[in-house]
Amino acid sequence: MAVDLHAHAIVGPARPGKIEVGASIPLHLLGHEVENGGRLDTKRLLEPLRLAARETLDYIGERRSGVTLDVYCEIPVGAGLGSSASITVATITAVAKAKGAKLAREESFKIAFGPESYLHGKPSGVDHAASIFGGAIKFTGPNIIKPLKLKSPPHVLVCDTGIHRSTKKLVGAVVRKSQLRRQLFDVHLDEVREISESAVRALNRGDGEEMGALMNRNQELLVEIGVSHPKLEQLVKVAREKGALGAKLTGAGGGGCIIAVCQNNKDEVSIARALKRHGGIPYMVTMDPDGARAVSTGTVLK
């Protein structure tokens, strides 16, 4: 499900063949535990933006064009919320718009795999699908994306541990574990698929209690697989004790964020306060139904 935390991209002219990239990401969104001994890897942050701009220009037949690209991100980076996908999608849509090209959602989705692969190795595509399509989607694979029309979107609360890690490395660690414990992982993955199908039905019915129970079971499986973190588990526990219908980690785990489904707005506020008291960084979000969109020439909000 896409929520109202966005990446913004502004595109301007540059010398032919030149792509100049700048990004503004508030330091508090980078987390208090970064890689390389606490040093920020700026190349890792900016290179996917260059790739997104270049591959978009190539796709629309503007290979020799140049652009300047400035991106602002209000999504925690490396926290399991799809920040890289959102920035990539904003870049693709803004560059295309600035050059007078209109891309179908499916075309933007295809282009996004290049920059996302640079960061994540073999991305599933679910993050940039959510960024492009908006709202709630059922993602079965790159060729099967089904938007869901929800009568009553769930009350969702996001809370960041402040511990941010590389998705690529975390996924690699899970793959290695799965190879050592193949039978256990296969059983867990079968149950995760069943939970996903049940979650779609619960969302369509607007059944928050069933959705919460499914999230809780999914979190148990993620802990067994070994992708959780003590801080995640603490915040999940706090959210449930304070009245959340369900709570689980989101993304690759190892830190990052939890998501909690709440009964109503009042509960959401009280749970957010409790999470903050326990060191979390809560975000009270709502579903973003629109996905990637141009708000003026060369500017995209996602």
VOGU-3710 file (C-alpha; in Angstrom, 3 decimals, decimal comma):
1> mavdlhahai> 0,000/0,000/0,000  1,316/3,446/-0,926  1,264/6,053/1,839  1,667/9,818/1,929  5,420/9,980/2,419  6,909/11,245/-0,825  9,966/11,857/-2,973  10,008/14,987/-5,155  12,054/15,413/-8,329  12,756/18,646/-10,237
11> vgparpgkie> 14,333/18,470/-13,688  16,030/21,267/-15,598  18,219/21,622/-18,718  21,918/20,733/-18,923  24,600/20,414/-21,576  24,002/17,612/-24,114  24,859/14,225/-22,650  25,392/15,640/-19,153  23,397/14,455/-16,143  23,906/16,480/-12,975
21> vgasiplhll> 22,330/15,092/-9,815  21,675/16,602/-6,411  19,643/15,247/-3,513  18,333/16,702/-0,284  17,668/14,109/2,416  17,268/15,336/6,016  19,893/13,705/8,272  17,276/12,339/10,671  15,907/10,213/7,806  19,241/8,436/7,395
31> ghevenggrl> 19,039/6,690/10,757  21,608/6,597/13,551  23,282/3,419/12,336  24,709/3,708/8,826  27,268/1,573/7,069  30,974/2,234/6,434  31,652/3,193/10,051  28,942/5,828/10,155  30,026/7,567/6,934  27,383/8,348/4,358
41> dtkrlleplr> 27,928/6,648/0,994  26,873/9,488/-1,323  27,722/7,551/-4,491  25,359/4,774/-3,456  22,602/7,352/-2,927  23,132/9,355/-6,130  24,141/6,741/-8,724  20,635/5,192/-8,983  19,276/8,678/-9,773  21,771/9,072/-12,631
51> laaretldyi> 20,830/5,622/-13,892  17,106/6,420/-13,687  17,577/9,669/-15,624  19,848/8,056/-18,234  17,633/5,026/-18,801  14,564/7,248/-19,126  16,277/9,452/-21,708  17,388/6,358/-23,625  13,874/4,890/-23,508  12,149/8,014/-24,852
61> gerrsgvtld> 14,729/8,525/-27,605  16,554/11,455/-25,998  19,895/9,692/-25,563  21,928/12,844/-26,354  19,965/15,137/-24,054  21,272/16,388/-20,731  19,370/17,190/-17,544  19,902/18,573/-14,085  18,068/16,629/-11,417  17,295/17,725/-7,870
71> vyceipvgag> 15,534/15,305/-5,566  14,046/15,835/-2,134  13,069/12,776/-0,086  10,841/12,786/2,992  11,004/8,994/3,407  13,479/7,347/5,835  16,316/5,800/3,818  17,159/2,112/4,268  14,174/1,671/6,576  12,006/-0,721/4,566
81> lgssasitva> 9,625/1,915/3,235  10,721/1,893/-0,413  12,571/5,219/-0,394  14,851/4,227/-3,294  11,887/3,057/-5,364  9,998/6,275/-4,712  13,002/8,419/-5,675  13,591/6,309/-8,791  9,963/6,561/-9,904  9,853/10,315/-9,252
91> titavakakg> 13,002/10,734/-11,351  11,697/8,660/-14,246  8,366/10,487/-14,363  9,922/13,955/-14,010  12,551/13,394/-16,719  9,940/12,051/-19,130  7,606/14,970/-18,397  10,383/17,532/-18,807  11,125/16,102/-22,273  7,468/16,098/-23,301
101> aklareesfk> 7,056/12,321/-23,148  4,159/10,536/-21,490  4,941/7,113/-20,090  2,364/4,457/-19,317  2,613/3,039/-15,806  3,870/-0,222/-17,217  6,680/1,603/-19,041  7,789/3,426/-15,883  7,717/0,097/-14,033  9,976/-1,496/-16,650
111> iafgpesylh> 12,518/1,365/-16,583  12,691/1,343/-12,776  14,162/-2,157/-12,619  17,601/-0,914/-13,774  18,265/1,612/-10,993  16,610/-0,630/-8,384  18,796/-3,565/-9,433  21,880/-1,415/-8,842  20,804/-0,993/-5,222  19,101/-4,259/-4,384
121> gkpsgvdhaa> 20,541/-6,881/-6,723  17,299/-8,600/-7,739  14,361/-6,422/-6,656  10,908/-7,990/-6,685  9,407/-4,821/-8,150  6,768/-4,443/-5,431  8,161/-1,159/-4,074  8,274/0,672/-7,378  4,896/-0,842/-8,344  3,371/0,712/-5,212
131> sifggaikft> 5,077/4,037/-5,983  3,783/4,062/-9,559  0,247/2,746/-9,110  -0,518/4,195/-5,671  -3,300/2,973/-3,406  -3,326/-0,679/-2,433  -2,164/-3,344/-4,864  -1,954/-7,100/-5,029  1,525/-7,857/-6,342  1,980/-11,438/-7,505
141> gpniikplkl> 4,954/-10,695/-9,762  6,259/-8,121/-12,260  3,606/-9,121/-14,791  0,702/-9,435/-12,342  -0,143/-6,173/-10,563  -3,767/-5,751/-9,515  -4,977/-2,464/-7,959  -7,399/-2,988/-5,068  -10,420/-0,725/-4,602  -10,806/-0,424/-0,846
151> kspphvlvcd> -14,045/0,888/0,619  -12,357/1,590/3,935  -8,530/1,902/3,936  -6,954/0,708/7,199  -5,651/3,084/9,859  -1,914/2,538/9,436  0,863/3,775/11,692  4,534/3,560/10,690  7,334/3,666/13,274  11,051/3,867/12,512
161> tgihrstkkl> 13,649/2,253/14,793  16,293/4,616/13,426  18,447/1,581/12,587  18,919/1,547/8,818  20,621/-1,163/6,791  21,327/-2,234/3,198  18,409/-4,193/1,716  20,781/-5,934/-0,698  22,939/-7,299/2,137  19,959/-8,304/4,272
171> vgavvrksql> 18,301/-10,192/1,430  21,606/-11,915/0,660  21,840/-13,072/4,276  18,313/-14,482/4,130  19,124/-16,358/0,912  22,148/-17,933/2,568  20,061/-18,997/5,561  17,379/-20,423/3,292  19,953/-22,571/1,531  21,035/-24,037/4,865
181> rrqlfdvhld> 17,493/-24,616/6,122  15,628/-25,208/2,865  12,742/-27,303/4,193  11,900/-24,894/7,033  12,027/-21,878/4,706  9,801/-23,584/2,122  7,167/-24,280/4,785  7,328/-20,684/6,012  7,107/-19,271/2,483  4,022/-21,358/1,774
191> evreisesav> 2,362/-19,916/4,861  3,441/-16,372/3,949  1,727/-16,800/0,563  -1,453/-17,963/2,308  -1,273/-14,968/4,657  -0,889/-12,614/1,683  -3,985/-14,041/-0,024  -5,970/-13,812/3,220  -4,769/-10,221/3,735  -6,156/-9,191/0,333
201> ralnrgdgee> -9,552/-10,620/1,304  -9,425/-8,873/4,693  -8,563/-5,542/3,046  -11,411/-5,890/0,562  -13,839/-6,602/3,444  -12,439/-3,809/5,603  -11,798/-6,368/8,346  -9,158/-4,712/10,515  -9,145/-7,398/13,193  -8,462/-10,168/10,683
211> mgalmnrnqe> -5,807/-8,021/9,036  -4,147/-7,462/12,403  -4,131/-11,164/13,244  -2,537/-11,958/9,886  0,151/-9,323/10,447  0,927/-10,772/13,876  1,348/-14,263/12,451  3,512/-12,916/9,631  5,767/-11,241/12,193  6,184/-14,558/14,032
221> llveigvshp> 7,361/-16,158/10,799  9,765/-13,307/10,071  11,298/-13,710/13,534  11,727/-17,450/12,908  13,357/-16,767/9,543  15,799/-14,454/11,294  15,156/-11,077/9,670  13,884/-9,214/12,726  15,808/-7,139/15,266  15,390/-6,636/19,048
231> kleqlvkvar> 14,342/-2,999/18,552  11,730/-4,020/15,976  10,351/-6,649/18,325  10,213/-4,146/21,185  8,211/-1,641/19,128  5,895/-4,384/17,813  5,232/-5,440/21,419  4,546/-1,861/22,545  2,145/-1,246/19,654  0,150/-4,395/20,412
241> ekgalgaklt> 0,037/-3,723/24,163  -1,282/-0,218/23,523  -4,138/-1,480/21,352  -2,887/-2,048/17,800  -4,901/-4,702/15,985  -1,647/-6,029/14,549  1,969/-5,009/14,007  4,958/-6,313/12,056  8,234/-5,245/10,517  8,224/-3,962/6,965
251> gaggggciia> 10,857/-4,349/4,268  13,934/-6,537/4,601  14,111/-6,240/8,393  17,325/-6,040/10,417  16,105/-2,646/11,625  14,030/-0,105/9,755  10,326/0,250/10,447  7,285/-1,471/11,812  3,761/-0,970/10,558  0,750/-1,204/12,851
261> vcqnnkdevs> -2,957/-1,364/12,030  -5,084/0,617/14,464  -8,789/0,571/15,293  -9,297/4,306/14,790  -7,537/7,673/14,748  -7,702/8,047/18,531  -5,899/4,736/19,061  -3,384/5,693/16,389  -2,427/8,851/18,322  -2,056/7,054/21,658
271> iaralkrhgg> -0,013/4,215/20,121  2,247/6,735/18,357  2,923/8,476/21,677  3,802/5,177/23,353  6,159/4,211/20,525  7,894/7,583/20,745  8,406/7,102/24,510  10,164/3,813/23,718  12,591/5,417/21,251  10,651/4,980/18,030
281> ipymvtmdpd> 10,039/7,652/15,401  6,329/7,416/14,512  4,754/8,549/11,248  0,976/8,934/11,138  0,244/8,199/7,497  -2,723/7,732/5,208  -3,084/5,838/1,953  -1,940/7,755/-1,130  -4,377/6,728/-3,877  -2,662/8,449/-6,814
291> garavstgtv> 0,885/7,103/-7,150  3,467/8,946/-9,262  2,208/12,190/-10,708  3,503/15,372/-12,317  2,355/18,495/-10,492  4,052/20,892/-12,948  6,466/20,592/-15,852  9,447/18,612/-14,679  8,256/18,236/-11,077  6,922/14,978/-9,755
301> lk> 5,436/14,076/-6,442  5,497/10,477/-5,253
//
